[in-house]
Amino acid sequence: MAADDGIECLALSPAFQQMLEDRSSWFYRGEGNDTMVVGYRGQNVVLRLKKANNGDVKKVQGFDRISNSLEFAKRVFSPLMDGFYVSVGKVVALSEQFLADIDAICRADRPCARLHKSVDTGYTHGVLMRDLCFLPESSDYGKEPTFSIEIKPKCGFLPTSPHISPDQHLRYSVCYYCMLQYTKVAEGKHKIRSRYCPVNLFSRDVPHVYYALEGLVSCPQNNFRVFMDGKMVYSQEILDSAGDDLCCPEMKLEQILSRAQGTHNPSQLEGTHECSCAGTITKRFLKTVIGILIHDSNYGAPENGSIQQNDVLKPFQENSKIQHPGNARTFGHGGVLQRLHALQKMDVLDIQGLYPLYKKLIQHFEDNPSLREALDFDKNFNNLDTLLNLDLSDQDSLLYVLSLVCMFSIANTSKDCSVMITFQRRLQPSNDTCFVPSLSGEEGHVYAIGVVDLDPKEVDRVEKYNKDMLNTFTNYIKYSKESS
């Protein structure tokens, strides 16, 4: 938590106020559907800012909402991740003029498809965080480029719930992400379906994980980005802006990586590159990422970490004890992916099993209006410890249903978060805890892993999730038949 302590000290210092006055040092980093991220030159920090539809800016005091989100990350998600990977950040007050200036500064660098939204100047608070595109200062070597990849993994398991209706039996064999690809293409959000499958990424099988990473390179969509020294160099937005100038996405990443290592030769690259296949340097890059994930799965947390002892998560973990196989090429049972996988599996009933219970719960609250507030139902799990340690055999109790809704919401946060994997080459062995040596042992990579985008999912979104699932499955049946 030392990094978060440093951020808190900075947020309260006069130096941060000076940073806010120095508009020219802020720059566009990236954005999602609801948030824009800006960085500050010379300081490894970022600001996360709320977005709104153009013309839909309202005066909102966002302090309570953001604080609630950070409290969820700190009190709920971080303990479930055993205290690893999660940087919480600090709420900071911002002026409307600062927000308007930042929106203007970033506009030229933003993807055209995102310009229907802008920084919400009425939402006068943001989150100051450590910049996870860089290593912690104690580990930064400074002589080699620092790479960071952002992966939004999505749901990495196939449902096993008996509550799935027989007419949707295909959901047992096709994951939600792969089904959703048909809707995205049909609605024009993407030109082609991605061959990335989250089930492969979470499989702990090296060939399957490698295939998943290749799929992300081939069709990043909003699931994959690459940064070099803090600058985004590879993403779907960058590919779209390149138009028809590229042979294929794989060629673009190969060019970027060859320039980074000083071996870029355009004519040679064009003569040897096989279209739609990862190049030699890209393959080495992806193998480095896999090596980091393997190392993290075996040594990224103490063997007796509390997540292994946590009764809440035991039913959702493949193995309740991290294994140390002593083989740098074999995935263990720990690490960031397996922790997220366990949290995702807190969706125990599937939306088809949960939705009828949720409707009964809402009806009960409508019949007893004061009960909803008394139970803190809308306060993002203030009674988390109680809810997660209930005797779930009492399936007629109100708290039983509340606990299932709570678990479902946590699972959906873990399905929608992003994993940041940051690494830098060392030309000689290092004593850093997070150091992955090469097979020769003469050099390797120091790395850091973080999890971001941990906003709590409002419990009332169960209604939306149910509609989304029905729509996704219907479209999958329709469009998969048309394309076969």
N, C-alpha and C positions, 0 to 999 in steps of 0.2 A: 504493500500500500504506500510505499515511499514515494512513488511517482505521483500518486493522487495528492499526497501531502504537499509536494512541491507545487502542483497546480493550484492548490488552495492558497498557498502563500503568495503565488504570483497574482491570483485573482484579487487579493486584498491589498496589493501593493501599489504605490504610485507609478511603478514601471508599467503596469497594465493600462492605466489611464493614459500614459504617454503612447503606448501601442495603439490605443483606440484613436488618438489624435493623428497618428501617422498613417493616414489612409493609404498612401502609395505603397506601403510594404505588405498590404494584404493582397492575396491572390486566390483565384478560383482553384479548388481542389477537386470537387466532384459533387454529385447530388443524387438523391433518390427521389421517390415520389413526393415525400413530404418535407425533406430536409436538404439544405445546401450546406456544404462544408467548405470553409475558407481557411487558408493557412497564412502564416506570418513569416516573412523572410528573416532568417537569422535566429529564429526561435522555433524549437520543435514542438509547437502547439498548434491546435486548430480550434476554430469556433464552429459549432453546429447551430444553424439558424433555421427557423421555421419558414416554410413556403406557403403561399396561398395562390389561388387562381387570380389572374390579373383582374383588377377592379373589384376584388372581393376582400379587401383589407379592412379589418375591423379593429377597434381599440380593445386589446386584450392584455390583461395583466397575467402573463404566462408563468409567473414565479411558482405558484402552487402546482400547476400542472407539470412543469419541468421537474420541480423538486420531488413530486410524487413518482415520476418516472425514474429519477436517479435513486430514490429510496428503494424502489422495486429492484433495480440492478444491484444495489448494495446489500439489502436485507434478504432478498429472495433468491435472485439468480446467482450471485457470487457464492453464497454458501453451498448452493446445489452444484456449483462447479468446483467445490472444495477450496474456494478462495483463490483459484488460479485464473488467469486469462482476462479477467474483467477489470477494466479501468473505468471508474465511475464519472470522474470529471466534477466540475463546479459550476453552479448557476451564476451567471453574471448579468448585470443590468446593462442595457444598451439603449442609446438614444434613437429616435425615429430617423434623425438625420444620418447617423452612422449607418443604419440599415439601408437607407435609400442610396447612400454613396457606395456601399458594398455591392448592392444590386447593379448599379451602373457600371462599376469596375469589372464585374464578372460577366456582364451580358455578352460581350464579344467572344468569350471563351466557352460559352455554354452551347450544348447541342440544340439544334433548331427544334427538335421534337420536345424539348423541355421548356421552350420559351412561353408556353401558355400559362406558366406559373412564374412568380417572382418572389423575392424575399418579402416576407410579411412584415411591413414596417409598423404594423399595429401590435405586433407580438414582441414587446420590448425586453425580452430576455433571451439568452442563448446559453449554450453549454461550452465551457472552456475545457479542453482535454489535451492530454499528451498526444503528439502526432505519431501514430502507430506506423507510419511509413518509414520511420527511422528507428534504429536500435536505441535502447537506453544509452545515455552518454557514457556510462562506464564500460560499455561493450563496443562502442563505435571505433573502428580502426582508422577511418578517415582516408585511407589511400586507395580503397577499392570502391566501386559503385555499390550503393545499397539498393537492393531490389525488395519490393513488397508486392505481394499478390493479395487481392481481395476476392474471396470466394463466398458467394451466398449459396450455401449448400442445398437448402430446401429439405423437404421430408425424405429421410433416407431409409424408410422401411415400408414393406407391404402390409396392409392391415390383416389382422387375423380375427377380428371381432365377429362373433356369431350373429350380430345384429344387422349385418349387411344383407339387404334383401336379395333373394335369389335372382331377380332380373338384373342385378348389378354384380354378378359373380365375377366378372372380368376384373373388378377392382382388387381381387386377391392375387392377380398375376401381372397387372400393369400399374405402375406407381402413378400417383397424382400428377407429378411434374410432367411425366411423359404424356399422360392424357391431355393435360392443359396445353401442350404444344399445338395440338390440332386447333384449339380455339384461338390461340394467338396468331397463327398463320391465317386462319379464316377471317379474322377481324382486321388483318392488315398490320398488326403490331410488329410482326417479323416476317421476313420473306421466306425463310425455310425453317423447318423443325430442327431443333438441336438434337444431336445424338447423345448429349450428356444425360446420364441417369444418376440421380443421387444415391440410389441403392448401391451402385458400383463404388461410389466414393466412400461410403461407410462400410464397405464389405470386409475390410482388413485383408483383402487378397490383393497382392501387389499388381498383377496384370489387370485386374478389374479397376483398381484405383488409377493406374496409368491410363487406361482407356477413358475413364471419366475425365481426367485432366486434358487429354487430347480432345475430347468432345467440347470442353469449355473453350479451348484455344480455337477450335474450328468455328464455333458459334457462341460467342460470349454472352449475348443478350445482356441482361442486367445481373448475371451471375458471376462474372469474371472480369477483373481489371488488373493491369500490371502497372506498377509505379517504379520509376528509377530516380533515386535521389530526391524523392518527394514529388516528382512530376509524373502525371498519368501519361503513359506512353502507349498503352494498348487497352482498348475497350471496344464495345459495340459502336459507341458514338464515333470513335476515331475511324473505325472501319467504314461506317456509313458515310463519313465526310470524304473518304478517299474515293468513293464512287467506283468507276470501272477501271481505275488506274492499277488495281491490284490483280495479280493472278489468282490469289486466294488469301484468306486470313492467315494461314500458316506462313506464307511468304512474308507478310508484314512483320510478324513477330520475329522471324528469322533475321530480317534486316535490322530490326531494333537491337537484338542481342548481339549480332555480329559487330555492329557499330560500338556497342558498349565494351566489347573485349578487343576492339581495335583491329579486327580482321575483315572489315567489310570490303568486299570486292563485288560490285554490282554485276559485272559481266560473268564472273565465275559463279555467282549465286544463281543467276538466271539460267546458266548452262547446266547446273547440277540439280536444281530444285525440282522435285516431283510435285506437281500441283495437287493441292488438297491433302498433302502429307506433311507431317512435322519434319522440319529440317534437322540436320545433325546437331546444331547448337541448341535448338529448341528441345530436342530429345534430352540432351544433357541437362538443360534447365529444369525440365519436368522431373527428371530422375533426382535432381537435387532437392526439389520440393518433396518428393516421396521419401527421400532419405531423412528429411527433417521430420515429416509426419511419423515415420517409423521410430525415430529416436525419441520423439515426444511421447509416443504411445508406450514406450518402455521405461523411459527415464525422466519424463517431463514432470513427474510428481512423486512424492514419497510413497513407498509401497503401502504404508499404513494410513494413507490419507483418509479423511473423514468420509469422502464420497463412497468408499468401499464399505464403511460401517453404517451408512445412512439407510435406515430401514425403509424410508420412503422410496429410494431408488433401487433397492435390491431386486424387486420383481422385474425391473426393466433392463437390467444389465446382463450381458451374456455370461460374465464371469465376475464374481464379487471380489476377486483379488487380482491385482496387476501381476502379470507374469513377466519375468525377466529371462527370456530365452537365451540371452548371450549371443544373439545372431542379429547383426545390424541390418539384415535383409528381411526380417520377419516382424510383422505387426504384433504388438502386445495388446493388452486389454485396457490400457489407460489412455491418457492423452486427450486432446481437445475434441477430436471427432467422436470418440467413444463416450465421452461425457455428454456431448450434445445428443448423441444417439439415444442414450438412456433417458434424457429429459424429453425428447420427442415421443418416446414410447409411453409417457404419462397420459397420452391420448388413448386410454384403455378401451373405450367403448366404440370408438369411431363416431363421427358426427351423426350417423344414423341411429346409433344407440343412445347418444347423449341428448339429441334434440327433443324427443318426447318427454324426457325427464325435465329438461330445461323449460319446456312449455308449461308443465305442471307447476314448476317452481315459480315462474312468472305469474301464473294465475293465482297461486297462493299468496304472493306478495300483493297482488291487486286486491285480493280479499282482505288482506291484513297490511294496510299501507305503512304502518309504523314499524313493522318487523324488518322490512328491507333496510331501513336506516339503522335499526338497532343491531343488525348483524354485520354492518359495515360492508354490505354487498358490493357497493360501488367504489370502495376505497382501496382497491387493488391489494387484497389479501392482508389486511391488518391483523387478522387472526390466523395467519398462515400456519403457525406451529400447531395450533389446535386442529385445523382442518386437515393437515397432512398426516396426522397421527391418530385419526379416528379408527374405530373398529368398523371396517368396511363391510362386515357381515350383516350389520343392521341396515339393510337396504331400504327400509321404509322410513328412515329418519330424514328430516330436512337437512341436517348437517351432512349427511351422506351425499346428497345431491349437490350441495354446495361444494363439497370437497372435490367431486368429479368435475364440476365447472371450473374450479380453481386449477386443478391439474391440467385440464384441457387448455386453459389460457396460457399456462406456463409452457406447455408443449408447443403451442403455436408461436410463442416468442422464440423458442429455440429453433423452430422450423424457418423463421423469417430473419434470423440474425445474419451477420457477416463475420467471417473469420479472416483476420489479417495475419499473414505469414511474412515476416520481414527477415532478410538474411544478407550477409556480407561475407565475401570470400576472405579467408586468412591464408597467407602464403606460408605460414608455419603453424605447427600445432599450438593450441590454446588451452588454457586451464579453465576457460569459461564453462559453467555448468551446461549451458545449451550450445555445445560445440559438436558438430558432426564431422568426424574426420573422413577424408577420402579413403578409398580402398588401399592406397599406397601409404597412408598415414602421414604423408609429408605436408599436407595442407588440408583445408576443410572449410566449413562455414559456421559462423556464429549466427544464431537466430533468436527471434522472439515471436511469440504468438499472442494475439489478442482477439477478443470477441466484442463486437460493437453492434449497434442497432438493437438494443435490448429494451425497447419501449414495451410496457405491459399492454396486453391485448384486452380491451374492455370486454367484460363478460357478456354484454348485450350483443357482441359481434357473433355470437353463436347463430343468431338468425341469418346473418350474412354468409357465414361459413356453410350453412345448410343449403342456401340458394346457390352458392358458388359450386358446391359439389354436384348438385343436380344438373346445373347448366354444363359443367365440365364433362360429366359422364355422357349426357345427351349428345353434346357436340362430338365427343370422341366416337361414339357409335355411328353418328351420321357421317363425319368426315373421313374416318378411317375406312369405311366401306367405299366411299367415293374415290379414295386414293389407291385402293387395292386393285 
